[in-house]
Amino acid sequence: MLRGLGAVLAVLLVIGLAADAYAQSFFDSLPSIQGLDSAAFAGDTLITDSSGKTVLADVGNHGDHRLAVKLKDVSPVAVQATVAIEDKGFYTNPGIDFQGIIRAAFDNIRAGHVVGGGSTITQQLAKQQFLTPDQTVTRKIKELALAYELSQTYSKDQIMELYLNKSFYGSQSYGIEAASESYFQVPASKLDLAQSAMLAGLPQAPTEWNPVLHPDQAKLRQTEVLRAMVRSNFISQEDMDKALAEKLNYYAPVNRYKAPHFVDYVLAELRQLGFQPGIQQLNVKTTLDWTMQQVGESTVANNMSRIACNARHSNYGCDIRGVLSSGLVAIDPHTGDIMVMVGSPNYNSDGGQINYTTIPRNMGSSMKPYTYRRDQRPRRHRRHAGVRRPQPAHLQRRVQHDQDLQLRRQNAWCAAAQEGDGQLAQHRGGQGRALDRSPVGAVVDARHERPAALCDRQSGRLIRRL
């Protein structure tokens, strides 16, 4: 009897130790939940002008938009709508709703497949942040464990802020701030009851209830959210009726850049500096002056407009085939700041993405007037026309050596011309001929047929090189 009882206790002890070891191994395999901060989530890169007030571009990864926002900057009714429809016991449960799990289990058994998981807001955050969307028992157990750890580590407001910034609301919008700006073009802090109810219903099925794509289904979902808010005593029936009567205007997601060539230029520089625009949430204040930029864009567009050009030049020489382009850049000469950059007349036209202010182009014959003008200046002005930089010592020695060699050759030419008495003479590789029998003879470089030096016929010495 005692021996049998001892065997049972030994078996239970072994099972207990094995279970404890498995539990320890299981929790060790879970990802760390420490240091979560919505500001560290992937986010958009905002590029502004020099004033910081005009947003030139909101750059998202592959067109997606992610904007982190503090909970205090979210409309309270949006938070209430989220709690009412997603997790009415959010502020009292330990991150897990056991009644919801049991209810979802019965629903799944009746349906014969998984139709719901009874997840709380904390569980959804754990799944979005740490796990895959696979619907398996192992993943569900990890979700429950992580949700409990999150509820023990973070306050309810912190969890709500993380959830609102992590959730996908459709139309390439991650986070309630990006969704609010996309659908209604207002910040999350300005959302009213009707707008809040519409957004709060999206995370469970962001495509099916997208108000831009499916306005009728979205309206039914909005009604469901408002009814949940009434049941939770967040709003009255009168408030619900007013919200349902409000006509909402929805906006499709768009990517419109101001000063697009300049935005491309800034994005390229950010990548060269090691940043990840569209993935890292950055606020980039640039040197561009938006008022001047608008003038520059108008000037370039008018310059290339066929109608305006024909009016100026009486229908002559105005890019009849439409193959020309134009660009403009204005730089502050004191600081080097780029204040205006217009890469082409129309960024969205064929080839308009080419930035003619930064991409090297073959200038063709456009430089000939400058070249000819320089060549036509008097010789006395050419030597000091540009700013000379000091040459390295080895180059100076080489130049001096070449000058000495040329001097010796020209002296030899003079002597050869004197000996030849006007006939073509050759001496030490040099070629020359006297042009006349005057005391001063001009020695011509036979290779280039141009005067090379003036010689004294009597002494045969060089007078002056030409």
Secondary structure, DSSP 4 states (H G I P E B T S, - for coil): -HHHHHHHHHHHHHHHHHHHHHHHHHHHHSPP-TT--GGGS---EEEE-TTS-SEEEEE-GGG-EE----GGGS-HHHHHHHHHHH-TTTTTSSS--HHHHHHHHHHHHHHTS-------HHHHHHHHHHS-S---HHHHHHHHHHHHHHHHHS-HHHHHHHHHHH-B-STTEESHHHHHHHHTSS-GGG--HHHHHHHHTSTTSTTTT-TTT-HHHHHHHHHHHHHHHHHTTSS-HHHHHHHHHSPP---------SSHHHHHHHHHHHHHTT--BTTB-EEEE-S--HHHHHHHHHHHHHHH-HHHHHHHHTTSSS-TTS-----EEEE-TTT--EEEEE-SS-TTSTTTT--TTTS----GGGGHHHHHHHHTS-HHHHTTSSPPPPPPHHHHHHHHHHHHHHHHHHHHHHHHHHHHTTS-EEETTEEE-B--SSSEEEEEETTTTEEEEEEETTT--EEEE-
